[in-house]
């Protein structure tokens, strides 16, 4: 019985470590996502200002892509928490 307890405890510890590592990776990805979205918005603004006739069409692609990417990355925490609450061992 004591050996089974130690095995179960080490398994729970490993799962907890895996969850905290995943949360750390997700936080770092969100920070990089904010930076990437800012760069995308800057490129879109450049195309809007200096793009000439097709500048507006080109800038809209950058603005929409940056916004969608940012929404997905910021929503990843909520998605991960939902999945974590649904998984039962």
Secondary structure, DSSP 8 states (H G I E B T S, - for coil): -HHHHHHHHHHHHHHHHHHHHHHHHHHHHHHHHHHHHHHHHHHHHHHHHH-GGGHHHHHHHHHHHHHHHHHHHHHHHHHHHHHHHH---
